[in-house]
Amino acid sequence: MTDAATTLSRSTDSSQPLVPLLEERWSPRSYDEAATISDDQLDAVLEAARWAASAQNSQPRRFIAGRRGTATFRKINEHLLGFNQTWAHRSSALVVGVLENVTEDGDARPFAQYDLGQSLAALTVQAHAEGLHVHQMAGIDAKGLAAAFDLPERFQPFTVTAIGTVGHPSQLEEKAAQREVAPRTRLPLDEIVLVKE
Ligand SMILES: Cc1cc2nc3c(=O)[nH]c(=O)nc-3n(C[C@H](O)[C@H](O)[C@H](O)COP(=O)(O)O)c2cc1C
């Protein structure tokens, strides 16, 4: 981790101790624009996504990954919406999460969104194990991305995930910089657990 990451630790105040990778995970918008992700690291996070659980092992998830400085990265970045474009360009890689909503034979893939989410959770944990941070985004121009990468109709871009090294929050505009260091919050456990016996 960089010095910035060390100072910008935003651990949870969870009621129970969590494994360190989950305890330390958070979604930065301040990325170090000089930092890079190695080919092996990018392969490792994509492998983690590949090995996530999958309904009937159907794996209705695809990925488009571009490292900063490449045409693929630029193309992905151009299709982030408004606010996301102001910070995500400093990350080391952008990964489009693509749903396979329908098979080549026309069969529906009803769990595609769930499957993609599983794989991005695994990617996130692997990235943190690599000393990186991750920020998922739903604020994307999905149709524009599909056209830019010439995707068949059954493939639907659904999220973009920024991966990189935490930088200093002062690079962000004031409101975003404040959010970057604000306490992280969640609904209380007894609100989200409907039944526990
Ligand atoms: C499906 C999904 C979509 C998200 N979309 C965006 C987004 O478009 N822009 C953004 O800045 N953050 C986005 N986020 C990040 C959330 O705002 C963030 O995870 C949440 O505030 C909790 O913060 P934490 O991840 O640091 O715990 C998204 C997260 C998820 C899981």
The ligand as a MOL file (V3000), in Angstrom:
LIG
                    3D

  0  0  0     0  0            999 V3000
M  V30 BEGIN CTAB
M  V30 COUNTS 31 33 0 0 0
M  V30 BEGIN ATOM
M  V30 1 C -23.5440 -1.8130 -8.2870 0
M  V30 2 C -22.7920 -0.6050 -7.7870 0
M  V30 3 C -22.8590 0.5740 -8.5060 0
M  V30 4 C -22.1470 1.7060 -8.0840 0
M  V30 5 N -22.1380 2.8340 -8.8760 0
M  V30 6 C -21.3430 3.8830 -8.5390 0
M  V30 7 C -21.1850 4.9850 -9.4310 0
M  V30 8 O -21.7200 5.0200 -10.5550 0
M  V30 9 N -20.3940 6.0110 -9.0290 0
M  V30 10 C -19.7360 6.0170 -7.8190 0
M  V30 11 O -19.0170 6.9760 -7.5420 0
M  V30 12 N -19.8510 4.9600 -6.9610 0
M  V30 13 C -20.6300 3.8970 -7.2850 0
M  V30 14 N -20.7080 2.7970 -6.4600 0
M  V30 15 C -19.9260 2.7600 -5.2110 0
M  V30 16 C -20.8150 2.9340 -3.9900 0
M  V30 17 O -21.2250 4.2720 -3.8980 0
M  V30 18 C -20.0500 2.4750 -2.7320 0
M  V30 19 O -19.7580 1.1030 -2.8250 0
M  V30 20 C -20.8860 2.7360 -1.4740 0
M  V30 21 O -21.0070 4.1160 -1.2450 0
M  V30 22 C -20.2840 2.1010 -0.2360 0
M  V30 23 O -18.9760 2.5430 -0.0520 0
M  V30 24 P -17.7790 1.5040 0.1720 0
M  V30 25 O -17.7220 0.6220 -1.0600 0
M  V30 26 O -16.5440 2.3520 0.3130 0
M  V30 27 O -18.0930 0.7090 1.3840 0
M  V30 28 C -21.4130 1.6620 -6.8730 0
M  V30 29 C -21.3550 0.4570 -6.1450 0
M  V30 30 C -22.0330 -0.6620 -6.5930 0
M  V30 31 C -21.9230 -1.9480 -5.8030 0
M  V30 END ATOM
M  V30 BEGIN BOND
M  V30 1 1 1 2
M  V30 2 1 2 3
M  V30 3 2 2 30
M  V30 4 2 3 4
M  V30 5 1 4 5
M  V30 6 1 4 28
M  V30 7 2 5 6
M  V30 8 1 6 7
M  V30 9 1 6 13
M  V30 10 2 7 8
M  V30 11 1 7 9
M  V30 12 1 9 10
M  V30 13 2 10 11
M  V30 14 1 10 12
M  V30 15 2 12 13
M  V30 16 1 13 14
M  V30 17 1 14 15
M  V30 18 1 14 28
M  V30 19 1 15 16
M  V30 20 1 16 17
M  V30 21 1 16 18
M  V30 22 1 18 19
M  V30 23 1 18 20
M  V30 24 1 20 21
M  V30 25 1 20 22
M  V30 26 1 22 23
M  V30 27 1 23 24
M  V30 28 2 24 25
M  V30 29 1 24 26
M  V30 30 1 24 27
M  V30 31 2 28 29
M  V30 32 1 29 30
M  V30 33 1 30 31
M  V30 END BOND
M  V30 END CTAB
M  END
